[in-house]
Amino acid sequence: MLPLRLAAPPPSWERDVDVVVLGSGAAGLSAALAARPVRSVLVITKDELAAGSTAWAQGGLAGVLHPEDSLEDHVRDTLAAGAGLCDEAVVRQLVTEAPTSIRYLMRLGAAFDPAEGGADVALTREGGHSHDRIVHSGGDRSGAEVQRTLDESAIGAGVEVTSRAFALDLLIGTAPDGTRQVVGVAVALVGPTGEVLSVGHVTARAVVIACGGYGQVFASTSNPPAVTGDGLALAMRAGVPAADVEFVQFHPTVLWTGPDARGQQALVSEAVRGEGAILFDAAGRRVMAGAHPLEDLAPRDVVAAAITRRMADAVEGVDDHVFLDATHLGERFYTRFPSITEACRSIGIDPAHERIPVAPASHYACGGIRAGLDGATSLRGLYAAGEVSRTGVHGANRLASNSLTESIVTGTRVGRDLAWEVPDRVDPDPLPPLPTVPERLLDPDRLREVRAVMSRHVAVLRSAASLASAAGAVGSMARTLTDDVPPSVRAWEATNLLTVASAVIAAASVRTESRGCHRRSDFPDPDDRWRTSIDVHLDAVGSVQLSGLPDTA
Ligand SMILES: Cc1cc2nc3c(=O)[nH]c(=O)nc-3n(C[C@H](O)[C@H](O)[C@H](O)COP(=O)(O)OP(=O)(O)OC[C@H]3O[C@@H](n4cnc5c(N)ncnc54)[C@H](O)[C@@H]3O)c2cc1C
């Protein structure tokens, strides 16, 4: 059983605002900025403003800006990547609003790289896109520019930010009509090393969860350390359903820095293959030739699976990486991809003249809290935006560079709606006593085991046997949850990641097919009966429950 509330010291302070936003990435800041002209808005963020994935994004933002491109083609490419699980109406809405979201960022001051001649922005192509439609900045520093633009705009607009503030659990109230309603959030103020300074209650008329994904549940990931599934776990503890959590996109090419590399790894963006780079194995054979009609520009899941299979063959004894050859770009590589150049040089590789060692790593959570493109969830007063949410845009696999666009579009829509209308204020219910489910935490030193299990058994290729091993191991770890562990950021993150791991394993175990980025070696093909999303939630005693399964499951 998983905890239904994170153990924490009792609250010693209170704040009240109209809207509280959890997280300061593209989604959270877009929401805060859009709500701010009308509402008092407080952004709670657990580290510094730029600690989430947004600042790390390399490739850019997808949107139809070229006259030869079309909205219809962007819709088609997104649906194709999503492998039958996208919500077409939501995709259509996103694609229609994507060009505006990019122009909006430019109006806010984002400097995207200009096309030759300088009149328009440069557009590049990434895997799965049928046209050049990705805007980028500083070559491969696109996310940093988005983050900088939103940081400055939000602060300039008077959005209040509390950094080093960890969102623990939602506060729930009961509306006059008897409906459960989110009325705020319990927050811990923490010191620079994660020590707990105090806990307080922020009451609000609306809570927007924008805490990003859960890449850190795997041992090797492109995600920064802050991306620990806190938002998803917090929503699940409040009984809010998540969906599609088994669809974790593995980026085919993070920089391989050695057999013992753990945690965040430098990304070698898809845009490098967009510029013509080619994957080879250790024997110098092409990895993607014959694997897919788009070869090295095939969708990410196809490339990650092809690399994983080639690594399993241990060509020339090399079983943990392959090589990306971008030497045709010569020294242009340095200016087009400055961050990747820096990362390569840090391990002694010159990408203009040498092949880059690469391997797949967890990269993007396609699923998350069930929400509409307007952020509304099943719980009144609770909204979710960005990578933490599952809007139906990505289905079983995200099309490259659709996520930053989605974060801006969804965040802005949530904020705009909340500017016009917020739920009526409701007092929090007294916190229920939890004698049957004690507030227990995972010993943070055990997180290493959770991650190792996830990477060994629940990564690019899964099977009934690997998932059963993972379920056994994670179930045993849940039995070690104890009230002896003192509350700290590390313990809360470890406990949240255990909750997320349990949800991912449960959903991946029942989905007996391969679809999008969920690949089962024992069920290698898609099965039409599974053309449906699985909902996952925690029940009243902290057990993971699945719903929405087809009759045959
Ligand atoms: C290396 C890399 C490259 C990428 N490249 C691209 C790309 O080129 N194009 C693209 O579209 N997408 C890309 N992505 C994905 C994209 O960056 C993310 O999906 C997107 O930035 C998510 O934005 P977000 O606002 O939802 O979350 P994030 O930017 O991850 O922000 C989450 C925020 O929540 C805060 N937070 C988390 N937990 C708590 C808590 N308990 N309490 C308070 N605050 C909390 C974090 O500190 C952070 O501020 C990339 C991702 C990575 C990691």
Ligand as a Chemical Component Dictionary entry (heavy atoms), coordinates in Angstrom:
data_LIG
# 
_chem_comp.id                   LIG 
_chem_comp.type                 NON-POLYMER 
_chem_comp.pdbx_formal_charge   0 
_chem_comp.three_letter_code    LIG 
# 
loop_
_chem_comp_atom.comp_id 
_chem_comp_atom.atom_id 
_chem_comp_atom.alt_atom_id 
_chem_comp_atom.type_symbol 
_chem_comp_atom.charge 
_chem_comp_atom.model_Cartn_x 
_chem_comp_atom.model_Cartn_y 
_chem_comp_atom.model_Cartn_z 
_chem_comp_atom.pdbx_ordinal 
LIG C1  C1  C 0 16.886 17.213 -22.362 1  
LIG C2  C2  C 0 15.484 17.495 -22.820 2  
LIG C3  C3  C 0 15.265 17.963 -24.106 3  
LIG C4  C4  C 0 13.960 18.236 -24.532 4  
LIG N1  N1  N 0 13.773 18.767 -25.775 5  
LIG C5  C5  C 0 12.521 19.142 -26.141 6  
LIG C6  C6  C 0 12.298 19.840 -27.357 7  
LIG O1  O1  O 0 13.232 20.153 -28.090 8  
LIG N2  N2  N 0 11.025 20.180 -27.680 9  
LIG C7  C7  C 0 9.963  19.876 -26.886 10 
LIG O2  O2  O 0 8.827  20.211 -27.246 11 
LIG N3  N3  N 0 10.146 19.228 -25.723 12 
LIG C8  C8  C 0 11.396 18.876 -25.327 13 
LIG N4  N4  N 0 11.576 18.248 -24.131 14 
LIG C9  C9  C 0 10.408 18.028 -23.264 15 
LIG C10 C10 C 0 9.989  19.369 -22.670 16 
LIG O3  O3  O 0 11.141 20.080 -22.266 17 
LIG C11 C11 C 0 9.076  19.168 -21.477 18 
LIG O4  O4  O 0 8.040  18.294 -21.789 19 
LIG C12 C12 C 0 8.473  20.506 -21.048 20 
LIG O5  O5  O 0 9.492  21.452 -20.851 21 
LIG C13 C13 C 0 7.672  20.305 -19.785 22 
LIG O6  O6  O 0 7.340  21.557 -19.254 23 
LIG P1  P1  P 0 6.549  21.604 -17.903 24 
LIG O7  O7  O 0 6.358  23.034 -17.584 25 
LIG O8  O8  O 0 5.377  20.722 -17.968 26 
LIG O9  O9  O 0 7.543  20.915 -16.833 27 
LIG P2  P2  P 0 9.026  21.288 -16.370 28 
LIG O10 O10 O 0 9.689  22.249 -17.272 29 
LIG O11 O11 O 0 9.720  20.000 -16.105 30 
LIG O12 O12 O 0 8.788  22.053 -15.001 31 
LIG C14 C14 C 0 8.306  21.391 -13.860 32 
LIG C15 C15 C 0 8.411  22.345 -12.693 33 
LIG O13 O13 O 0 7.800  21.792 -11.551 34 
LIG C16 C16 C 0 8.646  21.966 -10.427 35 
LIG N5  N5  N 0 8.283  20.945 -9.453  36 
LIG C17 C17 C 0 8.332  19.599 -9.578  37 
LIG N6  N6  N 0 7.887  19.001 -8.464  38 
LIG C18 C18 C 0 7.531  19.995 -7.612  39 
LIG C19 C19 C 0 7.009  20.025 -6.279  40 
LIG N7  N7  N 0 6.789  18.914 -5.552  41 
LIG N8  N8  N 0 6.764  21.220 -5.727  42 
LIG C20 C20 C 0 7.001  22.384 -6.386  43 
LIG N9  N9  N 0 7.527  22.404 -7.630  44 
LIG C21 C21 C 0 7.768  21.224 -8.226  45 
LIG C22 C22 C 0 10.033 21.838 -11.024 46 
LIG O14 O14 O 0 11.041 22.331 -10.168 47 
LIG C23 C23 C 0 9.832  22.667 -12.288 48 
LIG O15 O15 O 0 9.899  24.049 -11.993 49 
LIG C24 C24 C 0 12.865 17.976 -23.672 50 
LIG C25 C25 C 0 13.095 17.483 -22.399 51 
LIG C26 C26 C 0 14.397 17.252 -21.958 52 
LIG C27 C27 C 0 14.616 16.755 -20.572 53 
# 
loop_
_chem_comp_bond.comp_id 
_chem_comp_bond.atom_id_1 
_chem_comp_bond.atom_id_2 
_chem_comp_bond.value_order 
_chem_comp_bond.pdbx_ordinal 
LIG C1  C2  SING 1  
LIG C2  C3  SING 2  
LIG C2  C26 DOUB 3  
LIG C3  C4  DOUB 4  
LIG C4  N1  SING 5  
LIG C4  C24 SING 6  
LIG N1  C5  DOUB 7  
LIG C5  C6  SING 8  
LIG C5  C8  SING 9  
LIG C6  O1  DOUB 10 
LIG C6  N2  SING 11 
LIG N2  C7  SING 12 
LIG C7  O2  DOUB 13 
LIG C7  N3  SING 14 
LIG N3  C8  DOUB 15 
LIG C8  N4  SING 16 
LIG N4  C9  SING 17 
LIG N4  C24 SING 18 
LIG C9  C10 SING 19 
LIG C10 O3  SING 20 
LIG C10 C11 SING 21 
LIG C11 O4  SING 22 
LIG C11 C12 SING 23 
LIG C12 O5  SING 24 
LIG C12 C13 SING 25 
LIG C13 O6  SING 26 
LIG O6  P1  SING 27 
LIG P1  O7  DOUB 28 
LIG P1  O8  SING 29 
LIG P1  O9  SING 30 
LIG O9  P2  SING 31 
LIG P2  O10 DOUB 32 
LIG P2  O11 SING 33 
LIG P2  O12 SING 34 
LIG O12 C14 SING 35 
LIG C14 C15 SING 36 
LIG C15 O13 SING 37 
LIG C15 C23 SING 38 
LIG O13 C16 SING 39 
LIG C16 N5  SING 40 
LIG C16 C22 SING 41 
LIG N5  C17 SING 42 
LIG N5  C21 SING 43 
LIG C17 N6  DOUB 44 
LIG N6  C18 SING 45 
LIG C18 C19 SING 46 
LIG C18 C21 DOUB 47 
LIG C19 N7  SING 48 
LIG C19 N8  DOUB 49 
LIG N8  C20 SING 50 
LIG C20 N9  DOUB 51 
LIG N9  C21 SING 52 
LIG C22 O14 SING 53 
LIG C22 C23 SING 54 
LIG C23 O15 SING 55 
LIG C24 C25 DOUB 56 
LIG C25 C26 SING 57 
LIG C26 C27 SING 58 
# 
